[in-house]
Amino acid sequence: MACEGGPLPREAGDPLVRIAHSLAGAAGTFGFPGISARASELETLLIEQPHAARDALETLIAEIERTLE
């Protein structure tokens, strides 16, 4: 597991939320729809359900790793 610890509580202006948002847009622009979708899911969960965001982060990391293979 790439991340350990508790929930990732965030607000819309938080840097992690902004990074997830930027990654979602950039990945979509450059033709990586899987990464874009996972980053968008992470962004939403960071704001709406921070306790569920850790799993979304793990999913995003796995999608990036698959894409880079």
All heavy atoms as TSV, in Angstrom:
chain	resi	resn	atom	element	x	y	z
A	1	MET	N	N	0.838	-1.173	0.000
A	1	MET	CA	C	0.000	0.000	0.000
A	1	MET	C	C	0.882	1.235	0.000
A	1	MET	O	O	1.808	1.365	0.773
A	1	MET	CB	C	-0.901	-0.022	1.233
A	1	MET	CG	C	-1.720	1.210	1.300
A	1	MET	SD	S	-3.281	1.261	2.079
A	1	MET	CE	C	-3.346	0.632	3.594
A	2	ALA	N	N	0.586	2.172	-0.874
A	2	ALA	CA	C	1.415	3.356	-1.025
A	2	ALA	C	C	1.192	4.370	0.085
A	2	ALA	O	O	2.069	5.151	0.395
A	2	ALA	CB	C	1.145	4.016	-2.373
A	3	CYS	N	N	0.012	4.381	0.700
A	3	CYS	CA	C	-0.313	5.348	1.740
A	3	CYS	C	C	-0.797	4.624	2.979
A	3	CYS	O	O	-1.469	3.623	2.895
A	3	CYS	CB	C	-1.420	6.294	1.267
A	3	CYS	SG	S	-0.995	7.216	-0.189
A	4	GLU	N	N	-0.452	5.176	4.108
A	4	GLU	CA	C	-0.925	4.606	5.359
A	4	GLU	C	C	-1.427	5.724	6.250
A	4	GLU	O	O	-1.029	6.865	6.107
A	4	GLU	CB	C	0.205	3.848	6.047
A	4	GLU	CG	C	0.651	2.634	5.260
A	4	GLU	CD	C	1.752	1.862	5.967
A	4	GLU	OE1	O	1.986	2.102	7.152
A	4	GLU	OE2	O	2.361	1.026	5.294
A	5	GLY	N	N	-2.290	5.388	7.188
A	5	GLY	CA	C	-2.768	6.376	8.123
A	5	GLY	C	C	-4.261	6.545	8.057
A	5	GLY	O	O	-4.971	5.751	7.469
A	6	GLY	N	N	-4.721	7.641	8.644
A	6	GLY	CA	C	-6.137	7.908	8.747
A	6	GLY	C	C	-6.713	8.556	7.511
A	6	GLY	O	O	-6.136	8.524	6.436
A	7	PRO	N	N	-7.892	9.148	7.678
A	7	PRO	CA	C	-8.576	9.769	6.544
A	7	PRO	C	C	-7.809	10.977	6.022
A	7	PRO	O	O	-6.907	11.495	6.662
A	7	PRO	CB	C	-9.922	10.185	7.129
A	7	PRO	CG	C	-9.661	10.332	8.580
A	7	PRO	CD	C	-8.613	9.302	8.917
A	8	LEU	N	N	-8.189	11.420	4.845
A	8	LEU	CA	C	-7.571	12.575	4.217
A	8	LEU	C	C	-8.570	13.729	4.195
A	8	LEU	O	O	-9.126	14.060	3.158
A	8	LEU	CB	C	-7.159	12.226	2.781
A	8	LEU	CG	C	-6.211	11.059	2.597
A	8	LEU	CD1	C	-6.124	10.665	1.129
A	8	LEU	CD2	C	-4.839	11.401	3.143
A	9	PRO	N	N	-8.848	14.353	5.343
A	9	PRO	CA	C	-9.856	15.413	5.360
A	9	PRO	C	C	-9.377	16.633	4.584
A	9	PRO	O	O	-8.278	17.112	4.787
A	9	PRO	CB	C	-10.022	15.735	6.847
A	9	PRO	CG	C	-8.745	15.312	7.469
A	9	PRO	CD	C	-8.228	14.173	6.638
A	10	ARG	N	N	-10.223	17.111	3.677
A	10	ARG	CA	C	-9.838	18.229	2.820
A	10	ARG	C	C	-11.025	19.145	2.565
A	10	ARG	O	O	-12.165	18.773	2.739
A	10	ARG	CB	C	-9.310	17.727	1.474
A	10	ARG	CG	C	-8.165	16.763	1.582
A	10	ARG	CD	C	-6.928	17.445	2.075
A	10	ARG	NE	N	-5.863	16.457	2.204
A	10	ARG	CZ	C	-4.749	16.657	2.861
A	10	ARG	NH1	N	-4.536	17.788	3.457
A	10	ARG	NH2	N	-3.839	15.734	2.934
A	11	GLU	N	N	-10.707	20.336	2.066
A	11	GLU	CA	C	-11.709	21.288	1.620
A	11	GLU	C	C	-11.426	21.624	0.161
A	11	GLU	O	O	-10.351	21.325	-0.349
A	11	GLU	CB	C	-11.641	22.553	2.474
A	11	GLU	CG	C	-11.940	22.309	3.942
A	11	GLU	CD	C	-11.746	23.561	4.779
A	11	GLU	OE1	O	-11.250	24.569	4.254
A	11	GLU	OE2	O	-12.088	23.520	5.957
A	12	ALA	N	N	-12.354	22.272	-0.502
A	12	ALA	CA	C	-12.217	22.546	-1.934
A	12	ALA	C	C	-10.945	23.326	-2.272
A	12	ALA	O	O	-10.362	23.124	-3.317
A	12	ALA	CB	C	-13.444	23.296	-2.435
A	13	GLY	N	N	-10.483	24.213	-1.400
A	13	GLY	CA	C	-9.297	25.008	-1.676
A	13	GLY	C	C	-7.999	24.349	-1.263
A	13	GLY	O	O	-6.923	24.911	-1.449
A	14	ASP	N	N	-8.070	23.165	-0.718
A	14	ASP	CA	C	-6.890	22.463	-0.230
A	14	ASP	C	C	-5.967	22.090	-1.389
A	14	ASP	O	O	-6.436	21.728	-2.469
A	14	ASP	CB	C	-7.342	21.203	0.509
A	14	ASP	CG	C	-6.192	20.495	1.159
A	14	ASP	OD1	O	-5.533	19.686	0.475
A	14	ASP	OD2	O	-5.940	20.753	2.340
A	15	PRO	N	N	-4.661	22.148	-1.179
A	15	PRO	CA	C	-3.727	21.804	-2.267
A	15	PRO	C	C	-3.935	20.403	-2.839
A	15	PRO	O	O	-3.818	20.222	-4.055
A	15	PRO	CB	C	-2.350	21.930	-1.611
A	15	PRO	CG	C	-2.542	22.890	-0.488
A	15	PRO	CD	C	-3.949	22.654	-0.002
A	16	LEU	N	N	-4.248	19.419	-2.026
A	16	LEU	CA	C	-4.442	18.067	-2.540
A	16	LEU	C	C	-5.663	17.998	-3.456
A	16	LEU	O	O	-5.638	17.330	-4.487
A	16	LEU	CB	C	-4.572	17.060	-1.397
A	16	LEU	CG	C	-4.634	15.586	-1.795
A	16	LEU	CD1	C	-3.436	15.200	-2.662
A	16	LEU	CD2	C	-4.687	14.712	-0.550
A	17	VAL	N	N	-6.705	18.726	-3.113
A	17	VAL	CA	C	-7.901	18.778	-3.962
A	17	VAL	C	C	-7.559	19.459	-5.291
A	17	VAL	O	O	-7.949	18.982	-6.360
A	17	VAL	CB	C	-9.060	19.507	-3.252
A	17	VAL	CG1	C	-10.246	19.688	-4.182
A	17	VAL	CG2	C	-9.480	18.749	-1.995
A	18	ARG	N	N	-6.798	20.544	-5.228
A	18	ARG	CA	C	-6.408	21.239	-6.457
A	18	ARG	C	C	-5.525	20.361	-7.335
A	18	ARG	O	O	-5.651	20.366	-8.562
A	18	ARG	CB	C	-5.702	22.553	-6.119
A	18	ARG	CG	C	-6.652	23.599	-5.549
A	18	ARG	CD	C	-6.058	25.003	-5.529
A	18	ARG	NE	N	-4.677	25.085	-5.086
A	18	ARG	CZ	C	-4.273	25.336	-3.845
A	18	ARG	NH1	N	-5.170	25.539	-2.890
A	18	ARG	NH2	N	-2.999	25.423	-3.550
A	19	ILE	N	N	-4.617	19.598	-6.723
A	19	ILE	CA	C	-3.758	18.697	-7.493
A	19	ILE	C	C	-4.596	17.622	-8.176
A	19	ILE	O	O	-4.393	17.315	-9.353
A	19	ILE	CB	C	-2.667	18.076	-6.594
A	19	ILE	CG1	C	-1.662	19.150	-6.196
A	19	ILE	CG2	C	-1.982	16.905	-7.290
A	19	ILE	CD1	C	-0.706	18.722	-5.104
A	20	ALA	N	N	-5.538	17.030	-7.440
A	20	ALA	CA	C	-6.402	16.006	-8.030
A	20	ALA	C	C	-7.195	16.595	-9.196
A	20	ALA	O	O	-7.328	15.965	-10.252
A	20	ALA	CB	C	-7.342	15.422	-6.974
A	21	HIS	N	N	-7.692	17.809	-9.021
A	21	HIS	CA	C	-8.459	18.478	-10.075
A	21	HIS	C	C	-7.576	18.725	-11.307
A	21	HIS	O	O	-7.980	18.442	-12.445
A	21	HIS	CB	C	-9.010	19.806	-9.554
A	21	HIS	CG	C	-9.769	20.583	-10.563
A	21	HIS	ND1	N	-11.087	20.332	-10.860
A	21	HIS	CD2	C	-9.390	21.607	-11.365
A	21	HIS	CE1	C	-11.490	21.169	-11.798
A	21	HIS	NE2	N	-10.473	21.954	-12.123
A	22	SER	N	N	-6.384	19.234	-11.090
A	22	SER	CA	C	-5.462	19.507	-12.204
A	22	SER	C	C	-5.048	18.224	-12.911
A	22	SER	O	O	-4.956	18.189	-14.150
A	22	SER	CB	C	-4.222	20.241	-11.687
A	22	SER	OG	O	-4.573	21.510	-11.200
A	23	LEU	N	N	-4.798	17.177	-12.146
A	23	LEU	CA	C	-4.419	15.899	-12.741
A	23	LEU	C	C	-5.556	15.340	-13.585
A	23	LEU	O	O	-5.332	14.830	-14.682
A	23	LEU	CB	C	-4.010	14.901	-11.661
A	23	LEU	CG	C	-3.583	13.517	-12.144
A	23	LEU	CD1	C	-2.414	13.623	-13.122
A	23	LEU	CD2	C	-3.211	12.646	-10.959
A	24	ALA	N	N	-6.772	15.467	-13.088
A	24	ALA	CA	C	-7.932	14.986	-13.850
A	24	ALA	C	C	-8.024	15.706	-15.195
A	24	ALA	O	O	-8.224	15.071	-16.232
A	24	ALA	CB	C	-9.221	15.191	-13.046
A	25	GLY	N	N	-7.872	17.015	-15.192
A	25	GLY	CA	C	-7.949	17.773	-16.432
A	25	GLY	C	C	-6.797	17.483	-17.372
A	25	GLY	O	O	-7.002	17.280	-18.578
A	26	ALA	N	N	-5.589	17.456	-16.846
A	26	ALA	CA	C	-4.423	17.211	-17.693
A	26	ALA	C	C	-4.449	15.811	-18.288
A	26	ALA	O	O	-4.155	15.623	-19.474
A	26	ALA	CB	C	-3.144	17.421	-16.886
A	27	ALA	N	N	-4.808	14.836	-17.487
A	27	ALA	CA	C	-4.860	13.463	-17.987
A	27	ALA	C	C	-5.888	13.330	-19.103
A	27	ALA	O	O	-5.640	12.671	-20.112
A	27	ALA	CB	C	-5.180	12.490	-16.846
A	28	GLY	N	N	-7.022	13.973	-18.938
A	28	GLY	CA	C	-8.035	13.946	-19.993
A	28	GLY	C	C	-7.549	14.627	-21.259
A	28	GLY	O	O	-7.757	14.126	-22.367
A	29	THR	N	N	-6.887	15.747	-21.102
A	29	THR	CA	C	-6.368	16.490	-22.245
A	29	THR	C	C	-5.350	15.681	-23.041
A	29	THR	O	O	-5.322	15.729	-24.271
A	29	THR	CB	C	-5.720	17.810	-21.773
A	29	THR	OG1	O	-6.733	18.619	-21.174
A	29	THR	CG2	C	-5.078	18.571	-22.919
A	30	PHE	N	N	-4.516	14.921	-22.341
A	30	PHE	CA	C	-3.450	14.180	-22.994
A	30	PHE	C	C	-3.815	12.731	-23.320
A	30	PHE	O	O	-2.956	11.933	-23.679
A	30	PHE	CB	C	-2.169	14.244	-22.165
A	30	PHE	CG	C	-1.575	15.624	-22.143
A	30	PHE	CD1	C	-1.692	16.421	-21.024
A	30	PHE	CD2	C	-0.944	16.129	-23.262
A	30	PHE	CE1	C	-1.159	17.703	-21.005
A	30	PHE	CE2	C	-0.413	17.413	-23.258
A	30	PHE	CZ	C	-0.521	18.205	-22.128
A	31	GLY	N	N	-5.106	12.402	-23.202
A	31	GLY	CA	C	-5.570	11.098	-23.655
A	31	GLY	C	C	-5.418	9.957	-22.671
A	31	GLY	O	O	-5.244	8.812	-23.083
A	32	PHE	N	N	-5.516	10.248	-21.391
A	32	PHE	CA	C	-5.463	9.213	-20.365
A	32	PHE	C	C	-6.776	9.217	-19.579
A	32	PHE	O	O	-6.837	9.674	-18.433
A	32	PHE	CB	C	-4.271	9.437	-19.424
A	32	PHE	CG	C	-2.944	9.402	-20.127
A	32	PHE	CD1	C	-2.276	10.566	-20.431
A	32	PHE	CD2	C	-2.381	8.187	-20.500
A	32	PHE	CE1	C	-1.048	10.538	-21.088
A	32	PHE	CE2	C	-1.162	8.143	-21.156
A	32	PHE	CZ	C	-0.487	9.324	-21.454
A	33	PRO	N	N	-7.844	8.699	-20.192
A	33	PRO	CA	C	-9.162	8.789	-19.557
A	33	PRO	C	C	-9.262	8.040	-18.234
A	33	PRO	O	O	-9.998	8.461	-17.341
A	33	PRO	CB	C	-10.107	8.199	-20.603
A	33	PRO	CG	C	-9.244	7.336	-21.459
A	33	PRO	CD	C	-7.890	8.006	-21.470
A	34	GLY	N	N	-8.549	6.934	-18.082
A	34	GLY	CA	C	-8.599	6.188	-16.823
A	34	GLY	C	C	-8.034	6.999	-15.670
A	34	GLY	O	O	-8.623	7.058	-14.586
A	35	ILE	N	N	-6.897	7.633	-15.910
A	35	ILE	CA	C	-6.289	8.472	-14.873
A	35	ILE	C	C	-7.184	9.662	-14.584
A	35	ILE	O	O	-7.398	10.023	-13.421
A	35	ILE	CB	C	-4.875	8.920	-15.294
A	35	ILE	CG1	C	-3.936	7.711	-15.372
A	35	ILE	CG2	C	-4.324	9.971	-14.331
A	35	ILE	CD1	C	-2.560	8.013	-15.923
A	36	SER	N	N	-7.735	10.255	-15.629
A	36	SER	CA	C	-8.626	11.398	-15.452
A	36	SER	C	C	-9.831	11.040	-14.587
A	36	SER	O	O	-10.187	11.776	-13.670
A	36	SER	CB	C	-9.098	11.907	-16.816
A	36	SER	OG	O	-9.947	13.011	-16.667
A	37	ALA	N	N	-10.435	9.910	-14.864
A	37	ALA	CA	C	-11.609	9.477	-14.101
A	37	ALA	C	C	-11.256	9.215	-12.644
A	37	ALA	O	O	-11.990	9.621	-11.736
A	37	ALA	CB	C	-12.211	8.229	-14.727
A	38	ARG	N	N	-10.137	8.547	-12.409
A	38	ARG	CA	C	-9.742	8.232	-11.024
A	38	ARG	C	C	-9.387	9.501	-10.252
A	38	ARG	O	O	-9.710	9.644	-9.084
A	38	ARG	CB	C	-8.568	7.264	-10.984
A	38	ARG	CG	C	-8.786	5.907	-11.616
A	38	ARG	CD	C	-9.998	5.166	-11.049
A	38	ARG	NE	N	-10.369	4.061	-11.899
A	38	ARG	CZ	C	-11.213	4.122	-12.923
A	38	ARG	NH1	N	-11.780	5.259	-13.251
A	38	ARG	NH2	N	-11.509	3.063	-13.631
A	39	ALA	N	N	-8.713	10.445	-10.906
A	39	ALA	CA	C	-8.362	11.702	-10.246
A	39	ALA	C	C	-9.610	12.514	-9.927
A	39	ALA	O	O	-9.713	13.127	-8.858
A	39	ALA	CB	C	-7.408	12.511	-11.116
A	40	SER	N	N	-10.579	12.496	-10.832
A	40	SER	CA	C	-11.836	13.196	-10.588
A	40	SER	C	C	-12.597	12.578	-9.414
A	40	SER	O	O	-13.158	13.290	-8.575
A	40	SER	CB	C	-12.694	13.163	-11.853
A	40	SER	OG	O	-13.880	13.878	-11.658
A	41	GLU	N	N	-12.599	11.247	-9.354
A	41	GLU	CA	C	-13.236	10.561	-8.217
A	41	GLU	C	C	-12.552	10.944	-6.912
A	41	GLU	O	O	-13.214	11.192	-5.899
A	41	GLU	CB	C	-13.160	9.052	-8.412
A	41	GLU	CG	C	-14.041	8.532	-9.519
A	41	GLU	CD	C	-13.756	7.075	-9.875
A	41	GLU	OE1	O	-13.009	6.389	-9.141
A	41	GLU	OE2	O	-14.268	6.610	-10.906
A	42	LEU	N	N	-11.218	10.983	-6.937
A	42	LEU	CA	C	-10.476	11.369	-5.730
A	42	LEU	C	C	-10.831	12.790	-5.312
A	42	LEU	O	O	-11.090	13.050	-4.135
A	42	LEU	CB	C	-8.974	11.241	-5.966
A	42	LEU	CG	C	-8.079	11.720	-4.822
A	42	LEU	CD1	C	-8.350	10.921	-3.549
A	42	LEU	CD2	C	-6.621	11.635	-5.216
A	43	GLU	N	N	-10.874	13.700	-6.260
A	43	GLU	CA	C	-11.223	15.089	-5.950
A	43	GLU	C	C	-12.583	15.171	-5.257
A	43	GLU	O	O	-12.731	15.827	-4.220
A	43	GLU	CB	C	-11.242	15.908	-7.235
A	43	GLU	CG	C	-11.668	17.344	-7.026
A	43	GLU	CD	C	-11.899	18.100	-8.315
A	43	GLU	OE1	O	-11.931	17.492	-9.400
A	43	GLU	OE2	O	-12.075	19.330	-8.224
A	44	THR	N	N	-13.557	14.494	-5.816
A	44	THR	CA	C	-14.907	14.514	-5.236
A	44	THR	C	C	-14.919	13.926	-3.836
A	44	THR	O	O	-15.503	14.508	-2.907
A	44	THR	CB	C	-15.878	13.740	-6.145
A	44	THR	OG1	O	-15.907	14.375	-7.428
A	44	THR	CG2	C	-17.280	13.703	-5.554
A	45	LEU	N	N	-14.260	12.793	-3.666
A	45	LEU	CA	C	-14.257	12.154	-2.348
A	45	LEU	C	C	-13.499	12.971	-1.310
A	45	LEU	O	O	-13.891	12.992	-0.146
A	45	LEU	CB	C	-13.674	10.743	-2.444
A	45	LEU	CG	C	-14.593	9.717	-3.086
A	45	LEU	CD1	C	-13.850	8.404	-3.297
A	45	LEU	CD2	C	-15.841	9.491	-2.242
A	46	LEU	N	N	-12.426	13.626	-1.706
A	46	LEU	CA	C	-11.684	14.459	-0.759
A	46	LEU	C	C	-12.570	15.538	-0.162
A	46	LEU	O	O	-12.432	15.896	1.001
A	46	LEU	CB	C	-10.474	15.103	-1.446
A	46	LEU	CG	C	-9.292	14.185	-1.689
A	46	LEU	CD1	C	-8.299	14.846	-2.630
A	46	LEU	CD2	C	-8.619	13.799	-0.381
A	47	ILE	N	N	-13.492	16.031	-0.968
A	47	ILE	CA	C	-14.388	17.089	-0.509
A	47	ILE	C	C	-15.599	16.522	0.216
A	47	ILE	O	O	-15.962	16.986	1.292
A	47	ILE	CB	C	-14.837	17.961	-1.701
A	47	ILE	CG1	C	-13.630	18.684	-2.302
A	47	ILE	CG2	C	-15.912	18.959	-1.276
A	47	ILE	CD1	C	-13.903	19.321	-3.646
A	48	GLU	N	N	-16.228	15.498	-0.364
A	48	GLU	CA	C	-17.518	15.026	0.139
A	48	GLU	C	C	-17.419	13.906	1.169
A	48	GLU	O	O	-18.274	13.821	2.054
A	48	GLU	CB	C	-18.387	14.560	-1.031
A	48	GLU	CG	C	-18.736	15.691	-1.978
A	48	GLU	CD	C	-19.533	15.233	-3.178
A	48	GLU	OE1	O	-19.848	14.025	-3.283
A	48	GLU	OE2	O	-19.848	16.096	-4.023
A	49	GLN	N	N	-16.458	13.014	1.018
A	49	GLN	CA	C	-16.337	11.858	1.909
A	49	GLN	C	C	-14.864	11.579	2.198
A	49	GLN	O	O	-14.314	10.592	1.713
A	49	GLN	CB	C	-16.962	10.624	1.263
A	49	GLN	CG	C	-18.417	10.764	0.936
A	49	GLN	CD	C	-18.923	9.544	0.195
A	49	GLN	OE1	O	-18.409	8.442	0.328
A	49	GLN	NE2	N	-19.945	9.726	-0.604
A	50	PRO	N	N	-14.205	12.443	2.952
A	50	PRO	CA	C	-12.761	12.302	3.148
A	50	PRO	C	C	-12.335	10.949	3.715
A	50	PRO	O	O	-11.231	10.490	3.437
A	50	PRO	CB	C	-12.398	13.447	4.082
A	50	PRO	CG	C	-13.665	13.989	4.603
A	50	PRO	CD	C	-14.751	13.577	3.669
A	51	HIS	N	N	-13.209	10.271	4.450
A	51	HIS	CA	C	-12.832	8.970	5.008
A	51	HIS	C	C	-12.719	7.904	3.928
A	51	HIS	O	O	-12.031	6.906	4.116
A	51	HIS	CB	C	-13.824	8.536	6.077
A	51	HIS	CG	C	-13.771	9.371	7.324
A	51	HIS	ND1	N	-13.097	10.566	7.396
A	51	HIS	CD2	C	-14.291	9.193	8.545
A	51	HIS	CE1	C	-13.209	11.072	8.613
A	51	HIS	NE2	N	-13.937	10.264	9.329
A	52	ALA	N	N	-13.364	8.124	2.790
A	52	ALA	CA	C	-13.310	7.168	1.691
A	52	ALA	C	C	-12.231	7.527	0.675
A	52	ALA	O	O	-11.980	6.775	-0.256
A	52	ALA	CB	C	-14.674	7.111	0.995
A	53	ALA	N	N	-11.580	8.648	0.855
A	53	ALA	CA	C	-10.628	9.141	-0.140
A	53	ALA	C	C	-9.361	8.300	-0.221
A	53	ALA	O	O	-8.754	8.204	-1.289
A	53	ALA	CB	C	-10.270	10.592	0.142
A	54	ARG	N	N	-8.964	7.689	0.856
A	54	ARG	CA	C	-7.720	6.901	0.834
A	54	ARG	C	C	-7.805	5.778	-0.201
A	54	ARG	O	O	-6.863	5.546	-0.956
A	54	ARG	CB	C	-7.402	6.342	2.215
A	54	ARG	CG	C	-6.027	5.704	2.256
A	54	ARG	CD	C	-5.484	5.562	3.651
A	54	ARG	NE	N	-5.364	6.816	4.351
A	54	ARG	CZ	C	-4.387	7.701	4.184
A	54	ARG	NH1	N	-3.461	7.488	3.297
A	54	ARG	NH2	N	-4.347	8.805	4.890
A	55	ASP	N	N	-8.928	5.081	-0.268
A	55	ASP	CA	C	-9.092	4.011	-1.264
A	55	ASP	C	C	-9.044	4.579	-2.683
A	55	ASP	O	O	-8.471	3.972	-3.581
A	55	ASP	CB	C	-10.403	3.256	-1.048
A	55	ASP	CG	C	-10.368	2.371	0.189
A	55	ASP	OD1	O	-9.254	2.032	0.654
A	55	ASP	OD2	O	-11.453	2.018	0.684
A	56	ALA	N	N	-9.641	5.753	-2.881
A	56	ALA	CA	C	-9.614	6.383	-4.199
A	56	ALA	C	C	-8.194	6.773	-4.582
A	56	ALA	O	O	-7.800	6.657	-5.747
A	56	ALA	CB	C	-10.527	7.611	-4.220
A	57	LEU	N	N	-7.410	7.204	-3.608
A	57	LEU	CA	C	-6.011	7.541	-3.878
A	57	LEU	C	C	-5.238	6.295	-4.289
A	57	LEU	O	O	-4.465	6.323	-5.250
A	57	LEU	CB	C	-5.377	8.191	-2.649
A	57	LEU	CG	C	-3.898	8.554	-2.764
A	57	LEU	CD1	C	-3.658	9.501	-3.944
A	57	LEU	CD2	C	-3.418	9.162	-1.459
A	58	GLU	N	N	-5.469	5.207	-3.605
A	58	GLU	CA	C	-4.813	3.948	-3.958
A	58	GLU	C	C	-5.205	3.497	-5.368
A	58	GLU	O	O	-4.371	3.024	-6.134
A	58	GLU	CB	C	-5.165	2.853	-2.947
A	58	GLU	CG	C	-4.605	3.084	-1.559
A	58	GLU	CD	C	-3.086	3.082	-1.521
A	58	GLU	OE1	O	-2.450	2.375	-2.336
A	58	GLU	OE2	O	-2.528	3.784	-0.676
A	59	THR	N	N	-6.473	3.673	-5.723
A	59	THR	CA	C	-6.950	3.311	-7.054
A	59	THR	C	C	-6.296	4.187	-8.120
A	59	THR	O	O	-5.903	3.702	-9.183
A	59	THR	CB	C	-8.483	3.427	-7.123
A	59	THR	OG1	O	-9.053	2.560	-6.128
A	59	THR	CG2	C	-9.021	3.043	-8.481
A	60	LEU	N	N	-6.176	5.475	-7.834
A	60	LEU	CA	C	-5.521	6.398	-8.764
A	60	LEU	C	C	-4.056	6.008	-8.963
A	60	LEU	O	O	-3.563	5.950	-10.097
A	60	LEU	CB	C	-5.621	7.833	-8.261
A	60	LEU	CG	C	-4.814	8.886	-9.029
A	60	LEU	CD1	C	-5.223	8.937	-10.495
A	60	LEU	CD2	C	-4.959	10.243	-8.359
A	61	ILE	N	N	-3.355	5.715	-7.894
A	61	ILE	CA	C	-1.952	5.314	-7.989
A	61	ILE	C	C	-1.817	4.048	-8.829
A	61	ILE	O	O	-0.943	3.949	-9.694
A	61	ILE	CB	C	-1.337	5.141	-6.590
A	61	ILE	CG1	C	-1.215	6.508	-5.903
A	61	ILE	CG2	C	0.022	4.440	-6.671
A	61	ILE	CD1	C	-0.888	6.429	-4.424
A	62	ALA	N	N	-2.698	3.088	-8.605
A	62	ALA	CA	C	-2.658	1.841	-9.375
A	62	ALA	C	C	-2.919	2.110	-10.859
A	62	ALA	O	O	-2.268	1.513	-11.731
A	62	ALA	CB	C	-3.680	0.846	-8.822
A	63	GLU	N	N	-3.853	3.002	-11.171
A	63	GLU	CA	C	-4.152	3.340	-12.566
A	63	GLU	C	C	-2.950	4.010	-13.221
A	63	GLU	O	O	-2.618	3.708	-14.376
A	63	GLU	CB	C	-5.371	4.261	-12.641
A	63	GLU	CG	C	-5.799	4.623	-14.042
A	63	GLU	CD	C	-6.316	3.426	-14.827
A	63	GLU	OE1	O	-6.951	2.535	-14.234
A	63	GLU	OE2	O	-6.101	3.405	-16.053
A	64	ILE	N	N	-2.283	4.884	-12.524
A	64	ILE	CA	C	-1.088	5.533	-13.065
A	64	ILE	C	C	-0.003	4.497	-13.323
A	64	ILE	O	O	0.642	4.509	-14.381
A	64	ILE	CB	C	-0.586	6.644	-12.123
A	64	ILE	CG1	C	-1.587	7.805	-12.093
A	64	ILE	CG2	C	0.804	7.130	-12.537
A	64	ILE	CD1	C	-1.329	8.831	-11.021
A	65	GLU	N	N	0.196	3.588	-12.369
A	65	GLU	CA	C	1.207	2.548	-12.541
A	65	GLU	C	C	0.885	1.660	-13.742
A	65	GLU	O	O	1.781	1.327	-14.527
A	65	GLU	CB	C	1.340	1.716	-11.274
A	65	GLU	CG	C	1.997	2.487	-10.149
A	65	GLU	CD	C	1.999	1.758	-8.822
A	65	GLU	OE1	O	1.211	0.793	-8.639
A	65	GLU	OE2	O	2.785	2.150	-7.938
A	66	ARG	N	N	-0.389	1.276	-13.912
A	66	ARG	CA	C	-0.792	0.464	-15.074
A	66	ARG	C	C	-0.524	1.203	-16.379
A	66	ARG	O	O	-0.065	0.632	-17.357
A	66	ARG	CB	C	-2.277	0.094	-14.984
A	66	ARG	CG	C	-2.585	-1.150	-14.211
A	66	ARG	CD	C	-4.013	-1.603	-14.420
A	66	ARG	NE	N	-5.020	-0.608	-14.027
A	66	ARG	CZ	C	-5.440	-0.406	-12.791
A	66	ARG	NH1	N	-4.945	-1.130	-11.801
A	66	ARG	NH2	N	-6.351	0.496	-12.536
A	67	THR	N	N	-0.815	2.487	-16.392
A	67	THR	CA	C	-0.630	3.293	-17.592
A	67	THR	C	C	0.844	3.406	-17.952
A	67	THR	O	O	1.197	3.403	-19.133
A	67	THR	CB	C	-1.237	4.692	-17.386
A	67	THR	OG1	O	-2.640	4.553	-17.112
A	67	THR	CG2	C	-1.052	5.569	-18.614
A	68	LEU	N	N	1.702	3.467	-16.971
A	68	LEU	CA	C	3.130	3.631	-17.218
A	68	LEU	C	C	3.835	2.343	-17.605
A	68	LEU	O	O	4.978	2.371	-18.052
A	68	LEU	CB	C	3.813	4.228	-15.993
A	68	LEU	CG	C	3.390	5.672	-15.663
A	68	LEU	CD1	C	4.053	6.116	-14.369
A	68	LEU	CD2	C	3.733	6.608	-16.806
A	69	GLU	N	N	3.172	1.210	-17.454
A	69	GLU	CA	C	3.808	-0.068	-17.785
A	69	GLU	C	C	3.979	-0.254	-19.268
A	69	GLU	O	O	3.343	0.253	-20.098
A	69	GLU	CB	C	3.001	-1.233	-17.214
A	69	GLU	CG	C	3.059	-1.279	-15.719
A	69	GLU	CD	C	2.234	-2.424	-15.149
A	69	GLU	OE1	O	1.364	-2.988	-15.832
A	69	GLU	OE2	O	2.474	-2.743	-13.988
